[in-house]
Amino acid sequence: MSGSYSYPGIYIQELPSSSHAIVPAPTSIAAFIGYSHPYKTASFGVAQQIFSFSDYETYFGGLFSSGLTDASLARAVYQFFLNGGSNAYVVGLQPGLFTQSATTETLVDRLGSGGIAPTSSIVATTGGGLQFTALEPIDVVPMSVAITNVRNSSKTFDIIVTYGTQVETYRGVTIPVPATGHAPTDPDVMINGVSALITVAPSGGGFGSALTLPVAAITWSDVSSEVVGFNTGYSGADFLPVFDANSSLDNVEIFNLLLIPGVIDNEVASAALAFAERKRAFAILDSPLQAPAHGVSGSAPAPIQAWMFDGVGAGKYVLPTSQNGALYFPYLQSTDPVTGEVIPMAPSGFVAGIYAATDATRGVWKAPAGLATVVLNTTGPVLSGVMNDPQQGVLNLDSINCLRTFSGIGTVVWGARTLVAKNQAYQQSMYVPVRRMTLFIEQTLLANLRWVVFEPNDEPLWTAIKASIEAFLLSLFRQGGLQGSTPSEAFQVKCDSTTTTPTDQQNGIVNIVVAFAPLKPAEFVVIKIAQLAGQTAGA
């Protein structure tokens, strides 16, 4: 930069810097995909970023228990934040609808003087009676309709409807006859338009005029309604669109961990792994709940490795080879915040939280496994998943990462292998931290080298690129994230005329070669002990 010089002396000019600082990419942003609350989800199929479980409750309705909808997603997100996670995207899915045939449960229409013995069950007949129908689909807990306090002499009874925390009680309901129907105490008058849960209508030829019931109280607790609910389990058709190009999650610029909690299906898993590879993310997959830790392959049930490799279950659990994924086993016991019961939960949510906690305290280069990875909010593996060292040895060689409980420590993650551990062609990606470190460096450089585009493709640019990447890798080396005693042993960066030829320059191409030495976990610690033969001579 030229200037106007008028006097003898020293002139100072500030020059723009050619160096560009590289900001490390995040490492533990998790993306969750699964069924969310069918009535409280703000938007289905849309990737929503959340930073706490309170955010999840706001957008997706929180935890729920249902026999009609798979509820693994909410519990996985809950365990993720509880075990160290802090940033996530959630894609809530709506399960396919189904309609259950209407079921009519009626009060018995029985003539005769004997009536029904107090110990007898109420049996539905084709005669007159009552049919109860739910006003809304039953999505949280089964609804019960109790017919109690039956009084034969006055032909009255009580109806108690229970649905979750809602209870409605109707006392002194009369058993109407056609000639005097629609009295103030008739079932349809007392309930219809008043109840927030059910409606009632005559069943068969009418309400029944000669109903004889015992004086003793009878409780009737069958669900009686035409239920519009949701498919149990999961359907690949619900999940696969999430992995399509230009989907809501595909348009998220960066996430690192991909979870499909509780989904054990090779079609969905294959699509998830392919998506993770394209997005430079890492998939954390669950094993089948029903598979035990050990046993004979031909036995029932067969052990976990038979499910994952030998095609048990029509082969739907066999996973493809992928560097960008890991399988965890078994399910963990945990208290359900909704019901208070101890239930098995998919391990992926717990493990994703451990990934995040390990990244924060040690770094992405540290294996998310070991005695420091104590899993919170669990009483340990399900009984069928408890194992000893030799039994885990078999699973470890099959790339099945185990969660185990050790006395005095708790439940920990005790495996860190990717889905290629047995494939010699992928030995450089055998361990979870090695592969995740590679993805971390790729994502970091991808995000930080955009300034290179449209710059003059010559020596000054090459020098600036090399200096920026070397500064970034040097910072990783100083944090203990790379192997080697000196920077030259830990990494190398080349960007010059040997990597970018004149033809490349003419085509607008600049080639950068980055090599680094990752840290590999000490998976097998061998202790050699020798005893001296005899004793040393002494005075």
N, C-alpha and C positions, 0 to 999 in steps of 0.2 A: 504494500500500500504506500503510495507516494504521498509526500506532504510538502508543505512550504517551510523551507528552512531559511531563517533570517539571521541567526546569531550562532557563533561558535559555541558548541556545548553538546549535551546529551539529550536525545529525544527518545521518548518511550511510546511504543505502539502496542496495543493489545491485539493479538492474533486469535482467530477462532480455533478452538481445539478440534483436532481430527479424531480424537478418541471418543468412543461411545460406551458408556457404562452399561453393563448387562445386568438386568434385574432378574433374580431367580424366579422361575415359574412356581406357582403353588404345587403342592404334592398330594394333598389329601382332600380335595373337593370330591364329594361322593355324589353319584347320580343313582337314585332309587326308582325302580319301576315296579308297579304292582297295583292291586285293587285297593282303592281308597273307599272311604265311607260312601255308600251308594246314594245317600240323600243330603250329605253335608259338604260334598266336594264342590269348590267354586267352579273349576273348569277341568273337565276330563281331557287327557291327552296332551296337556300343556305343561312344559317344564317350568316349575315354579321354584325360584331360589329361596331357601330358608336358612336361618342361622341359629335356630333353637327349636325344641319340640313345641314350644308355645306357638311359633310360626306355623308349624305343621298343623296344630289344632285349628288355627285361624283359617287356613286355606283348605284343609282336607278333613276337618271334623274330629280329629284325634283318634284315640283308641276305641275299639268296639269289639264285641264278641258276637259271632254269628255262625250258626250251622249252615247258613245259606250262602255266605260269601267268604272267600279266603281272606283272612285278616293279618297275613304275615307282614305286609308292608308297614303298617303303623307300628308294629312291635319292633321291626328292624330299625326304623328311624329312631324310635325311642331309645333302643340300646346303643345306637351309634352315638348319639349326643351324650348319653350317660357314661360311655366308656372313653370319651376324649374327642369326639367329632365336633366340628364347629361350623362347617359350611357344606351345604348340600343342595342339590336340585332333586325335585320329586316330580315324577310323572304319574299322576293318579289315573287308573283305568276303571272303566265301568264294565262289570261282567255282563255277559249275555243274559237276557231275560228268559224266564220260563214260566209257564202257568201250570199250577198243580190242579188236578181235578177237584171239583168241589166235594166236600165231605159233609154229610148231614148227620149230626148227632142229635138225637131227640130224646125227650122224656118218654118213658115207656107208656104206651097206651095199652093197658091190660085190663080186661073185664074180669070180674069174679070177686068173691068176698075175701080171698086170702091175701091179695096184694103181693108185694115183694118183701121177702124176708130182709131184715136189717143188714144181714151179711152178704146179700146178693149184690152183684154188679148191675148197674143200669145198662141195658142193652138196647141199641137202636132198633126200631121196628119200622115197618112201612106205614104204620098207622099215623094218627095225628101226633104232633109234637112241636118242638121249637128248633129252628135252624139259626145259628149265630154266624154272622159274617163280619170279618175284620174290615174296618174302614180304610186302613192303610196296609201295605205289605209289611209282613213281620220281618224285621231286619236285625234286631238286637238279641232278643231272647224269645223263646217260645211263649205264646200267649196261653193262659189257662182260664177256663170258665168253670167255676165251681157252683154246683147246685147243692145248697146246704139247707139245714134246718127245715126239712120238709114236714109240714103239719097236715096230716091226713084229714083231720076233722074239718078244718077250715079251707082245705085245698089251697094253701099258700106255701111259699118257699122263698129262700133268699138266693140271689145271684151275685157272686163275687167274681169280678174280672180283674186279672192281674197281668200286667205287661211291663216288664222292666221295673221301674220304680213307681209306675202308675197303678193305682188300685181304685176300682169303682165298686161300690156296694149298693145293691138294690134289695131292700127288705120288704117283706110282706107282699111279694108279687103273687097275684092270683092265677089260678089255672082257669082260663076263660072257657066259656062254652059258646057255640055259634050264636045262640039266641041273645046272649048278653055281652057280646064282644065289644071291645074298645072302651071298657070301663077305666077309670083313673088308675086302677091298680093292675091293669092288664100288662103283660110283658112289652108289647109293642108301644103302648102309650108311655110307660115308665122309662123305657130305654131309648127308643128311636128319637133322634133330635136332641137328646140329652147327653148320651154317652159320647165321649171323644174317641172310643176304641171300637165299638161294635154296633151292629144293627141286628134286629131280631125279626123273624118272619115265621108264619106258620109253615109247617112241613107236612107233606102228605095231603090228606083231605081236609085238614083244618087243625085247629089247636087241640082238639080232642075233648070230648065231653064226659068220658067215663074213666078218667085217669085215677088209678088207685096207687097210692104210694105209702111206704111205711112211715111211721112217726119218727123213727130214728133218723139222725142226720146222715146224709149221703154226700160224698164229695165226688165231683165229676171233673176231671182235669185234662181231658183230651182237647187238643186244639181243634176247633171246629170253625172253619172258614174256607173261603176260596182264596188261596194264597197266591199272590203274584210275587215271586221272589227272584233269586238269582242262582245261576249255576254254581254248584260247589266246585272246589278245586280251581283249576284255571284252564284257559283255552289259549292255544298258540295264536289263534286268529286275533285275540285281544292284544297280544304283546308285539307281534311282528311289525305292525305299522310304525311303532316307535323307532325302529332301527332303519327306516327308509331314509333315503337322501332327502334333505330339506324338511325333515320332520322338526318338531319343536325342539327336541333334545339335540338333534344334529346341528341346529343353528346356534347352540350354546358354544361359545368359542373354546372354552377349555374346562374340562373336568378330568379327574384322575382315576377315580374308582367307579366301577359300574356294578350294580347289584340288582338282581331279580329275586328278592327274598322268597324262599320256599318253593321256587319253581324248579322242578327237576324234570326236564324234558330236553332231549338232544336237539330238537328243531329250534326251540327258543334259545337254548344255550349256544348253539352254533351261530345263530344270528347275533346274539349278544357279543360273542367273542369276535366275530368278524367286524362288528360295529366298534368294539373296543380297539381293535387293531387299526382301523381307519382313523379313529379319534386319538390315537396314542394314549389310550387309557388302559387300566388293568381291571379285569373282571374278577370278582370274588363270588364263587359259586357254592351252593349248598349241596349236600349229599341227601339221599332219600332218608326220610325219618324211619322207615320200617326196616332198614338194613342194619344188622348187628355188626359188631366189631370183628367177630371171628366165628369160625365154623367150617363146615365142609361145603364146597361149592354146590353139591347136589342136594344139600339138605334144605329144609323149609323152616324158617327163611334162610336164604343163602347169605353169606357174609358180604360186606360192603364191596370188596373188590370184584365179586361176581356180578354185582349190579352194574358197576362202572366199566367193566371190561369184557365180561362173558355174555352179555346180552340178556341177563335176567330181566323179566318184565318187558318182553318183546323188543329189547334193545333200546328202549326209549331213554335210558339213563346213560348210555355210552357217550362220552364226551369226545369232541375232536381234539387233535393235537394243536396246541396254541402256546406261544410264548407269553401271551398277554392275559393269562388267567391262572387261577389256583383254586383247588377244591378243598373244602374244609368239612370235617366230620368229628364228632356226631352232633346231633341236636343238643341243646343245653336246657336244663330245667331252670325255670324262673317263675316268679310269682306274677300272675296276670293282674295288672292294676285294675282291670274292670271287674273281674269276678273274685279276686283274692285267692284263687286256686293256683297251685303249682302246676304248670303245663310245660310241655316241650316247645322250645322256640328255635327257629332256624339260626345257625351260627353266624351267618354272614354279617348281620347287623352288629353283633358284638365285635367280630374281627375287624370290620371297617373302622370302628372306634379305636381299636388297638393300633391299627395302621396310623391313624391320625395322631394318636398320643405318642407313638414311637417317632414319627416324623418331627413332632414338635420338640421332643426332649433330646433326641439323638441325631436325627437326620434320615433322609430317605434311603441312604446307603446302609442303614442298620436293619437287620432282619427283624420283622415284626413278630418275633417269637422269643421264648426264653422265660426265665423265672421272673423277669421284670414286667412281663405282659400279663399281669393278674387281671382276669376278666371280672368286672363288677356285675352285681345284680344277678348272680346265678348260684345255685346250690351244687352245680357240677353237671357232668354229662348225664344223659338219660342212661338208665341201667344197661340197656343193650349195647351202649357205646363205651362202657368201661373196659379198659384193656391193660395189659402188662407190657413190659418192654419188648419181649420177643414178638408179641402180637402186633405192636406198633411197627416193629422192624419190617414186617411184611407189607404193611400199608404204606410206610414211608417210601419204599422202593417203587411203589405204584403211584407215586405223586399224590397220595391222599394225606393232607395235612391234618393232624389230630389235635384235639383239645383234651387235656388231661388234668386231673386234680392230684396234687401232691400234698402230703401231710405237712401241716404247718405253713403252707404257702398259699394254697387256693387253686383255683382253676386257671390254667395258663394255655397260651397257644404254643404247641410243641412240634411245629413243622413249618417249613418255609420253602417249599418246592413248587415250581410251576408245572403246568400240564405237559411238559416236554422232558421231564426228568429221565425217562427211560430211552429217549431218542438221542442217539449219539450225534446226529446232525445238528442238534441244538444245545450242545453242552455249554456253550457260552451263556445261555439263558436258563440254566438249570435252576437257579435260585431266585426267589421273589425279589430280594433287594437288588440283585444285579440287573434284572430286567427293568425294575422300576427306576433305578438310577439311569439307565439308558434312556428311558422314556422321559425322565425329568430333564436331562441334558437336551434331548431333541426338542421338547416343548419350549425350553428356555431359549435356545438359539432361534427357533422358528419365530418366536414372539419378538426377539430383540434385534434381529438382523433385517427388519423391513426397511430400515434406512438405506440399505445397500442398493435397493431397487432404483434404477435410473441414474445412479452415480457413474462417472467416467470409469470404465473398466480397464484400469492400468495399475502400475506399481503403487501409487499413493493409496488407492482403494484397498489393494491387497494387504498392504502394511497395516492399515487401520483395522481391517477385519481381523487379522492375525493378533494384533495387540489387544483388541477387545476380548476375543475368545480366550487368549492366554491369561488375561487378568481374571476372568471368571473362573477358569479351571484352577488357577493358583489359589483363589479363595477357597475352593472346595478342598484342595490339597491341605491347606493350612487348618481346615476344620476337621481333618482326619477322614475325609470322604473318599480318598483315592489311595491306592496301594503304591508303595515305593518310598524310598528314603530321601529322594530328591525330586524336584519338579520334573526334571527330564525323564525320570523313571516312571512318573505318574501320568504324564500326558504329553502329547505332541500335536502341534497345529501346523499345517502347511497350506499356504495360499500364495502362490507365486507363479512364475512362468512355467514351472514344471507341472503344475496342476491345471493351469488355464492356458491353453495353446492359442496361437494367433487365430486359428479357426474358431475356437470358442469365443474369443473376443469379437470376431466378426458377427457371430450369432448371438451376442449379448449374454454369454454364459460366463459366470465366475464359479470355479470349483473350489471347495474348501474341504480339506481332509482333517478330521478330528479323531484322534486316538486317545483312549484313556484306559487306565488299569483299575478296574473296579475291585472293591473289597468283597471277598467271598466269606460267608459265615463258617465258623469252626463247628461243623455239624457233628463230626466224630472226634472226640478228645481221647487220645490213646495214652494211657499211663503205663510206663514200663518200670517194673520194680525188680531189683536184683538184690540178692542176699550174699554177703561175704561168706566164703568157704572157710570156716574156722574162725579163730579169734586172733587179734593182733597180739604180738608179743609184748609183755610189759615187764618192767623192772621188778 
